[in-house]
């Protein structure tokens, strides 16, 4: 159970960074090459790699390599799971808690 909450915390931490939210907004408009993300945000390649590793690790971004470049896109399934998790946390009053199985008060 604790491991589950650790994963949730990682996900919300990933979404708690301004740059990562801006990158997600950019990716909502379609797949982007890392080079285009670098141009837009004027950050270093290692910094972008760090942000993308976190977003990919949480399952909300897809990646694919083509030649020497990485291409990133939004992972629709991962985003839906994230939205469902947030709905679960915000609509449990009077219902069985979807996480612990106990009735929430």
Secondary structure, 3 states (H helix, E strand, C coil): CHHHHHHHHHHHHHHCCHHHHHHHHHHCCCCEEHHHHHHHHCCCHHHHHHHHHHHHHCCCEEEEEECCEEEEEECHHHHHHHHHHHHHHHCCCCCECCCCCCECC
